[in-house]
Amino acid sequence: MLPPTVRPATLDENSLERLRNLEQELGSVIVAYKADNPFAHLSEDQLQRLKTLEQELGVVLLAFKAPAS
């Protein structure tokens, strides 16, 4: 199985302006990424388990659909 590819997103001018406005409101830098593989659809229980592990590890976890074999 190949790992999912995540790369910086290409935004149009309107989207970029909206992102910049949110950056100003939050006082943060925001980076937009695009995933080549779609994100996995998780149940509430699965999502909670993912969030718990994120907190325990101190990282951000992304769950992608596994490619069809």
C-alpha positions in Angstrom: 0.0 0.0 0.0 1.4 3.4 -1.0 1.3 6.2 1.6 -1.2 9.0 0.9 0.2 12.1 -0.7 -0.5 15.4 1.1 0.7 18.6 -0.6 0.1 22.3 -0.3 -3.2 23.3 -1.9 -3.5 25.7 -4.7 -6.1 28.4 -3.8 -7.8 30.9 -6.0 -7.7 34.5 -5.1 -11.0 34.5 -3.3 -10.1 31.4 -1.2 -6.7 32.9 -0.4 -8.3 36.1 0.8 -10.6 34.1 3.0 -7.7 32.2 4.4 -5.8 35.4 5.1 -8.8 36.9 6.8 -9.0 33.9 9.1 -5.3 34.1 9.8 -5.7 37.7 11.0 -8.8 36.9 13.1 -6.9 34.0 14.8 -3.5 35.6 14.9 -2.1 32.4 13.4 -0.5 31.1 10.3 -2.7 28.7 8.4 -1.4 26.2 5.8 -3.9 24.7 3.3 -3.1 21.1 2.2 -4.8 18.9 -0.3 -4.8 15.1 0.0 -4.6 13.0 -3.1 -6.4 10.2 -1.3 -9.7 11.0 0.4 -9.9 11.1 4.1 -11.4 8.0 5.8 -15.0 8.2 7.0 -14.8 7.4 10.7 -17.5 6.6 13.2 -17.8 8.8 16.3 -16.1 6.0 18.3 -13.2 5.8 15.8 -12.8 9.5 15.7 -12.7 9.7 19.5 -10.0 7.0 19.5 -8.0 9.0 16.9 -8.3 12.2 19.0 -7.3 10.3 22.2 -4.2 9.0 20.5 -3.4 12.5 19.1 -3.5 13.9 22.7 -1.4 11.0 24.1 1.3 11.4 21.4 1.2 15.2 21.1 0.8 15.0 17.3 -1.8 15.6 14.6 -3.1 12.4 13.0 -4.8 12.1 9.6 -6.8 9.1 8.6 -7.0 8.3 4.9 -9.0 5.7 3.0 -6.9 2.7 2.2 -6.5 2.3 -1.6 -8.4 -0.6 -3.1 -6.2 -3.7 -3.6 
